[in-house]
Amino acid sequence: MAKILVVEDEESIGEVIEFNLVSAGHVVTRVNNAEYAKYLWDNGDKDFEVAILDIMLPGMNGISLCEYIRLQNDSIGIIMLSAKSQEQDKVVSLSVGADDYLTKPFGVRELLARVSALLRRIKKSEKQQSSDDILVSGPFSLDLKSRILSKNGKEIDLTSVEFSIMELFFKNEGVALTREKILEGVWGENYFGDIKIVDVNIRRLRIKIEEDASAPQFIITVWGYGYRWSV
Ligand code: CA
């Protein structure tokens, strides 16, 4: 159960979203414009865990609202809703702090899955912030609190997905992990995306952490299976 803000000016879409979120056990506040959402926010109603914001709204748009909310709250999960013709808006909304986006028309199951995945990630990062664990594996150390990976004491910049993959590897040293297992561990079990996203991220990680990405020493390919963290 989570407290969710929905800002959508198309009544029929807003209703479907609200109905399904409430059916899934969430508490929903639904408004049809950004100004009113901002008014609620400014007047104390800001303990939402997730906000679902349509981009095209009358008056203030969803991107400006996303930016406004994100400046005041680091931990809220924000999902943007966009039309197919607004590809550029997706990029902009991610850059002002959205976590995810859905292109209309989308299925209800997909929306619910994205909300669940987002909630799981938020809970996970809250748990991590409250512990000050540092995981060490070979020349690497992973600071779960500050979310920094170091190799021989030197910091390596990672995206949050790359960091989560490293965490999974550190906790499964020497264990061969299937791509599915990595996908599930990092993106959540209801992720609808392509399994290739695992390989793309592994390739990027190797470039960042290996001496020679074409002859990896740490992230070993297990042919026909997946990957193994080896130190
Ligand atoms: Ca709209």
Residues whose N, C-alpha, C, O or C-beta is under 5 A from the ligand:
A	BS01	CA	D9 E10 D54 M56 L57
